[in-house]
Structures are given as C-alpha cells and as structure tokens.
C-alpha cells in the first residue's frame, strides 16, 4: 500500500502559532489540548491530490483514468501512478457558528440539516461536530453514530461573539488518518468579531494540511451580496449571474456559486476555499439548509483522488500543483499545493 505525502513538512511552528494566539478559546466536552500528529509525513513516497472534474453545466465527469490527467508539480510534469474514485472513506467536520447572530428558526433548521448530513454519510464515513462563538467546542469527535450526533445537535444553543478564523485554524490542525479523505464544512455568515488568529497564519496552516474547506454562507433575502472575482483569485469560476451585486429573490435558495468567489464580507474565506480545492456556497437563510449541506457533500464525494511520486523537483518546501484534464470543456478543481520536508 502506498504511503502518502502531501505535506511532509511537520507544521509544528504554524500549529504552535495558532494555539498560542487562541488562549482559552477551546472548551467543551471534548477539548483539543495537544498539537495533532502531522497530516502528511516526511519519508512517504506518494502525493495524494483530490480533484473534482465537471463539465460546463457543473455535472461530474466520471470514468476518467490516469491517462486522462496531467499533473504539474512546481511546473514539472508528473506521471499519475493511480486514480481512485469513491473508494476512500470520508471524515467530515461540521463547524457551526452558534453566536448570537444564529438563533430561532435558523438554528432549528441548522440542527435538522446537520442531522440529515449525518444520515447522508456512507457506512464507513464519520462526522465530527464543532461549535464556535467566542469559544470553540468540539461537541462530538469522529463518529458513525447517527443518534449520538442527533443528541449533540439538539443541545446546541446560541451565545457570544464570533471567532471564525480561530475556529478554522483549530479544525485544520486537528488530526485525521491519512487513509481517509477530509472535508471541513463551515456554516457562517463570514463575519468575525473576536478571533486572534491572523489571516497570514491561517493561510499557512491551510497549506500544510490536506483537508478541503467548504463554507455554507447564509444570506437574507433582499439584502445585496457582492460576489466579485479579484485578480488574486484568477482561476476561480464565478457564474455570470453572481458577478457584481445581486439581490436574491425572496425565499430563493442560491446554489449556483459553487466555487471560490469573493464574498465582500470576508475575502479570507475565498482564498482558503481556493487553496484547499473547496467551495463557497451562498444559501438563503430562509431556504433549505439540508439541501446545501448535501450539495457540498455530494460534490466532495464525486472527486477523484490522484497519486503520484514527485520527480524532477526539490523535495523540501512548498510545491505548487496544477492539474489538467485531457478533455474539452472540463473544469478542474483541486488544491493548489502542499509542503514537504
């Protein structure tokens, strides 16, 4: 069996920086106290990359083989040794903003959406639940127990301010086995009122993990939302209907923006989604949250996993990855790079 290398550089420095900047922020029934083991270990031989391939209508393109992919590591062409599709189990971390801005009916439907997401998982998939406001609480660790998740989510209540960047950093540095794919889904309006983690540190940590970050972002019907691509985000596909300022019709759930667009509220999220091969999904706060979570999960499930051994490049440091598909009209989404020692 292949040993995996996606970030061989042990990111203790970055992790320590995150933990030091979030004093007392983590609490609850299952507190994260110790730095995790490295998600990607030096000495391993293969690089593992999650890749989503879709056509112009956002439909998944299936049936591809290693010969259909081109991978460039720091600009050097690589040979894809193996491709898997739908075979690896998934670890899903759901992180919910439960500050005072998320209350009432929205909180009730959010509970229902998480319970439904747990039921949507495969038999070998697992879910972890993290709640964040001023403090960050790992309410339940990775589990396959649907009833345990339902009990945990029923006890959710809203309070405090929002430490969004701190919560992202904590979920990223939490360990997960290398033989499982990792999806982190945040439900947040993108605002941050109390974090101490800087965007620079957060980006550095994201580059040293192999998790894919997705953000489900609620908006209020009738309230304009700006989704405008920036030069730094070239390659992020923004549907024309969502470019500029748009006012969603009342009661309409927007599921069209499924790539790293720039929400004017917090552009850090778009960069994190892009770097990790993830997505930002705006959804009406009055709409179907279960559908939004299911959409994120199904898109992640439909990804290929490519394996290759980096050749012709220096091993140490950051490796930029570029993945292409030999098929007209194919749209490729993958993380942008990894670190190795």
C-alpha positions as CSV (number, residue, x, y, z in Angstrom):
1,X,0.0,0.0,0.0
2,X,1.3,3.5,-0.8
3,X,2.4,5.8,1.9
4,X,1.1,9.3,1.4
5,X,3.0,12.6,1.3
6,X,1.0,15.7,0.8
7,X,2.7,18.0,3.3
8,X,5.9,16.3,4.5
9,X,7.0,19.4,6.5
10,X,5.8,18.9,10.0
11,X,3.9,22.1,10.7
12,X,4.6,22.4,14.4
13,X,5.7,26.0,14.1
14,X,2.5,27.0,12.4
15,X,0.4,24.9,14.7
16,X,2.1,26.4,17.8
17,X,1.5,29.8,16.4
18,X,-2.2,29.1,16.1
19,X,-2.6,27.6,19.5
20,X,-0.6,30.4,21.1
21,X,-2.9,33.0,19.5
22,X,-6.1,31.4,20.7
23,X,-5.6,31.3,24.5
24,X,-8.6,29.8,26.3
25,X,-10.6,29.7,23.1
26,X,-11.2,26.0,23.0
27,X,-13.5,24.4,25.5
28,X,-16.3,21.9,26.0
29,X,-17.0,18.2,26.3
30,X,-14.0,17.2,24.1
31,X,-11.3,19.8,24.4
32,X,-8.4,19.8,21.9
33,X,-5.3,20.2,24.1
34,X,-2.3,18.7,22.3
35,X,-0.9,19.5,18.9
36,X,-2.0,16.9,16.3
37,X,0.2,14.5,14.6
38,X,1.3,15.6,11.1
39,X,-1.3,15.0,8.5
40,X,1.4,14.5,5.9
41,X,4.6,12.8,7.0
42,X,8.1,13.1,5.6
43,X,9.6,9.8,4.3
44,X,6.4,8.9,2.5
45,X,6.6,8.3,-1.2
46,X,3.3,9.4,-2.8
47,X,1.5,12.6,-3.2
48,X,-2.3,12.4,-2.9
49,X,-4.5,15.1,-4.5
50,X,-8.3,15.4,-4.5
51,X,-9.6,16.5,-7.9
52,X,-13.1,17.4,-9.0
53,X,-13.8,17.4,-12.7
54,X,-17.1,18.8,-14.1
55,X,-18.5,19.9,-17.5
56,X,-19.8,23.3,-18.3
57,X,-23.1,22.6,-16.7
58,X,-21.4,21.6,-13.4
59,X,-22.1,17.9,-13.9
60,X,-19.5,15.5,-12.6
61,X,-17.4,13.8,-15.3
62,X,-16.9,10.2,-14.4
63,X,-15.0,7.3,-15.9
64,X,-11.6,9.1,-16.1
65,X,-8.3,7.1,-15.8
66,X,-4.7,8.1,-15.0
67,X,-4.1,8.7,-18.7
68,X,-6.7,11.5,-18.7
69,X,-4.9,13.6,-16.2
70,X,-1.9,15.9,-16.4
71,X,-0.2,16.9,-13.1
72,X,2.5,19.6,-12.8
73,X,4.5,19.8,-9.6
74,X,6.3,23.2,-9.4
75,X,5.8,23.3,-13.2
76,X,7.4,19.9,-13.8
77,X,5.1,17.3,-15.5
78,X,4.5,14.2,-13.3
79,X,3.3,10.7,-14.0
80,X,0.0,9.8,-12.3
81,X,0.5,6.4,-10.8
82,X,-3.0,5.7,-9.7
83,X,-6.5,7.1,-9.7
84,X,-9.3,6.2,-7.2
85,X,-12.9,7.3,-7.3
86,X,-15.4,6.9,-4.5
87,X,-13.3,4.3,-2.6
88,X,-11.8,6.1,0.3
89,X,-13.9,6.8,3.4
90,X,-14.6,10.4,4.3
91,X,-14.1,12.2,7.6
92,X,-16.5,15.3,7.7
93,X,-16.0,18.0,10.2
94,X,-19.1,20.3,10.6
95,X,-18.3,23.6,12.2
96,X,-21.3,25.7,13.1
97,X,-21.5,29.4,14.0
98,X,-23.6,29.5,17.1
99,X,-23.1,33.1,18.1
100,X,-26.0,35.4,18.9
101,X,-26.4,36.0,15.2
102,X,-27.7,32.4,14.7
103,X,-30.9,32.0,16.6
104,X,-34.6,30.9,16.4
105,X,-35.8,29.2,13.3
106,X,-32.4,29.4,11.6
107,X,-30.8,27.5,14.5
108,X,-33.6,24.9,14.4
109,X,-33.2,24.2,10.7
110,X,-29.4,24.1,11.1
111,X,-29.8,21.3,13.7
112,X,-32.0,19.4,11.2
113,X,-29.5,20.0,8.4
114,X,-26.6,18.5,10.4
115,X,-28.7,15.5,11.4
116,X,-29.6,14.9,7.8
117,X,-26.0,15.2,6.7
118,X,-25.0,12.5,9.2
119,X,-27.7,10.3,7.7
120,X,-26.4,11.0,4.2
121,X,-22.9,9.7,5.0
122,X,-21.8,6.2,3.9
123,X,-21.4,3.4,6.4
124,X,-17.6,3.9,6.7
125,X,-17.8,7.7,6.8
126,X,-17.5,9.7,10.1
127,X,-18.7,13.1,11.3
128,X,-17.2,15.4,13.9
129,X,-19.2,18.4,15.2
130,X,-17.6,21.7,16.3
131,X,-19.5,24.7,17.6
132,X,-18.0,28.1,17.8
133,X,-18.9,31.5,19.1
134,X,-16.5,33.3,21.4
135,X,-15.2,29.8,22.4
136,X,-14.6,26.7,20.2
137,X,-16.1,23.5,21.3
138,X,-15.6,20.0,19.8
139,X,-19.0,18.7,20.8
140,X,-18.6,15.3,19.4
141,X,-15.5,13.6,17.9
142,X,-15.5,11.5,14.7
143,X,-18.3,9.0,14.9
144,X,-20.6,6.8,12.8
145,X,-23.3,7.0,15.4
146,X,-26.3,8.9,13.9
147,X,-28.1,9.1,17.2
148,X,-25.1,10.5,19.1
149,X,-24.9,13.3,16.6
150,X,-28.6,14.0,16.8
151,X,-28.4,14.2,20.6
152,X,-25.4,16.5,20.4
153,X,-27.0,18.9,17.9
154,X,-30.2,19.0,19.9
155,X,-28.3,20.5,22.8
156,X,-26.9,23.4,20.7
157,X,-27.7,26.9,21.8
158,X,-26.6,30.3,20.6
159,X,-24.4,32.7,22.6
160,X,-21.4,35.0,22.4
161,X,-19.5,36.7,19.6
162,X,-17.8,35.1,16.6
163,X,-14.2,33.7,16.5
164,X,-14.4,32.4,12.9
165,X,-10.7,32.5,12.0
166,X,-9.8,30.8,15.3
167,X,-12.3,28.1,14.6
168,X,-10.9,27.5,11.1
169,X,-7.4,27.1,12.5
170,X,-8.5,24.7,15.2
171,X,-10.3,22.4,12.8
172,X,-7.4,22.4,10.3
173,X,-4.8,21.3,12.8
174,X,-7.0,18.5,14.3
175,X,-5.5,15.2,13.2
176,X,-7.2,12.7,10.9
177,X,-5.8,9.5,9.4
178,X,-4.0,9.7,6.1
179,X,-6.1,7.0,4.6
180,X,-9.3,9.0,4.9
181,X,-10.4,12.0,2.8
182,X,-11.1,15.1,4.9
183,X,-13.9,17.6,4.4
184,X,-14.5,20.6,6.7
185,X,-17.8,22.4,6.3
186,X,-18.3,25.7,8.0
187,X,-21.8,27.3,8.4
188,X,-21.0,31.0,8.8
189,X,-22.1,34.4,7.6
190,X,-18.4,35.2,7.2
191,X,-18.2,37.8,10.0
192,X,-15.5,37.6,12.7
193,X,-15.7,39.7,15.8
194,X,-13.2,38.1,18.3
195,X,-10.5,36.0,16.6
196,X,-6.8,36.4,17.4
197,X,-5.6,34.2,14.5
198,X,-4.2,36.3,11.7
199,X,-5.2,35.6,8.0
200,X,-1.5,35.0,7.2
201,X,-1.1,32.3,9.8
202,X,-4.4,30.7,8.8
203,X,-3.4,30.5,5.2
204,X,0.0,29.0,6.2
205,X,-1.8,26.3,8.2
206,X,-4.3,25.6,5.4
207,X,-1.4,25.0,3.0
208,X,0.1,22.4,5.4
209,X,-3.0,20.3,5.7
210,X,-4.9,18.1,3.2
211,X,-8.4,19.0,4.3
212,X,-10.8,20.6,1.8
213,X,-12.6,23.6,3.2
214,X,-16.2,24.4,2.2
215,X,-18.3,27.4,3.5
216,X,-22.1,27.4,3.5
217,X,-22.9,31.1,3.8
218,X,-26.4,32.2,4.7
219,X,-27.8,35.5,3.3
220,X,-31.0,37.3,4.0
221,X,-33.5,37.7,1.1
222,X,-33.5,41.2,-0.2
223,X,-30.0,42.0,1.2
224,X,-27.4,42.6,-1.6
225,X,-24.5,40.2,-1.7
226,X,-21.3,41.1,-3.6
227,X,-19.6,38.2,-5.3
228,X,-16.8,39.7,-7.4
229,X,-13.6,37.9,-8.5
230,X,-10.3,39.6,-7.7
231,X,-7.0,39.3,-9.7
232,X,-5.5,37.2,-6.8
233,X,-8.3,34.7,-7.4
234,X,-7.8,34.0,-11.1
235,X,-9.0,30.5,-11.9
236,X,-12.0,30.7,-9.5
237,X,-15.1,30.2,-11.6
238,X,-17.8,32.8,-10.8
239,X,-21.2,32.3,-12.6
240,X,-22.0,35.5,-14.6
241,X,-25.3,35.8,-12.8
242,X,-23.5,36.1,-9.5
243,X,-20.8,38.6,-10.5
244,X,-21.3,42.0,-9.1
245,X,-24.0,42.9,-6.7
246,X,-27.1,40.7,-6.7
247,X,-30.3,40.7,-4.7
248,X,-31.7,37.2,-4.4
249,X,-35.5,36.9,-4.8
250,X,-37.3,36.3,-1.6
251,X,-37.3,32.7,-0.5
252,X,-34.9,31.6,-3.3
253,X,-32.1,29.3,-2.3
254,X,-29.0,30.2,-4.2
255,X,-26.9,27.1,-5.0
256,X,-25.2,28.4,-8.1
257,X,-22.0,29.8,-6.7
258,X,-20.1,26.6,-6.0
259,X,-16.5,27.8,-6.4
260,X,-14.2,30.2,-4.6
261,X,-15.9,33.5,-5.3
262,X,-15.1,36.6,-3.2
263,X,-17.7,37.5,-0.6
264,X,-17.1,41.1,0.2
265,X,-17.8,40.3,3.8
266,X,-14.7,38.2,4.3
267,X,-12.3,37.6,1.4
268,X,-10.2,35.4,3.6
269,X,-12.7,32.6,3.1
270,X,-12.5,32.7,-0.7
271,X,-8.7,32.3,-0.5
272,X,-8.9,29.4,1.9
273,X,-11.5,27.7,-0.3
274,X,-9.4,28.2,-3.4
275,X,-6.1,27.0,-1.8
276,X,-7.7,23.8,-0.5
277,X,-9.8,23.0,-3.6
278,X,-13.0,23.8,-1.7
279,X,-16.1,25.9,-2.3
280,X,-18.2,28.8,-1.0
281,X,-21.9,28.1,-1.2
282,X,-24.3,31.1,-0.6
283,X,-27.7,29.9,0.6
284,X,-30.8,31.8,1.6
285,X,-31.1,31.9,5.3
286,X,-34.8,31.0,4.8
287,X,-34.0,28.2,2.3
288,X,-33.3,24.5,2.5
289,X,-30.1,24.1,4.6
290,X,-30.2,20.4,4.3
291,X,-30.0,20.7,0.5
292,X,-27.0,23.0,0.8
293,X,-25.1,20.6,3.1
294,X,-26.0,17.6,0.9
295,X,-24.7,19.5,-2.2
296,X,-21.4,20.2,-0.6
297,X,-21.0,16.5,0.4
298,X,-22.0,15.2,-3.0
299,X,-19.5,17.4,-4.8
300,X,-16.8,16.3,-2.5
301,X,-17.8,12.6,-3.0
302,X,-17.6,13.0,-6.7
303,X,-13.9,13.9,-6.7
304,X,-11.1,11.7,-8.0
305,X,-8.0,11.0,-5.8
306,X,-4.7,11.1,-7.8
307,X,-1.5,9.6,-6.6
308,X,1.9,10.5,-8.0
309,X,5.6,10.5,-6.9
310,X,7.1,13.9,-7.3
311,X,10.1,13.7,-9.7
312,X,12.5,16.3,-11.0
313,X,11.8,18.8,-8.2
314,X,13.4,19.7,-4.9
315,X,11.7,17.8,-2.2
316,X,11.7,20.4,0.5
317,X,9.4,23.4,0.7
318,X,6.2,24.4,-0.9
319,X,5.1,22.6,-4.1
320,X,2.6,24.3,-6.4
321,X,0.2,21.8,-8.0
322,X,-1.6,22.3,-11.4
323,X,-4.0,19.6,-12.5
324,X,-5.4,19.4,-16.1
325,X,-7.7,17.0,-17.8
326,X,-7.3,16.0,-21.5
327,X,-11.0,16.6,-22.3
328,X,-12.5,19.7,-24.0
329,X,-14.8,21.7,-21.7
330,X,-13.7,20.0,-18.5
331,X,-13.5,22.3,-15.4
332,X,-10.9,21.1,-12.9
333,X,-11.0,22.0,-9.2
334,X,-8.1,20.9,-6.9
335,X,-6.0,22.2,-4.0
336,X,-3.2,24.5,-5.2
337,X,-0.2,22.9,-3.4
338,X,1.5,21.1,-0.5
339,X,4.5,21.4,1.8
340,X,7.2,18.7,2.0
341,X,10.4,18.4,4.1
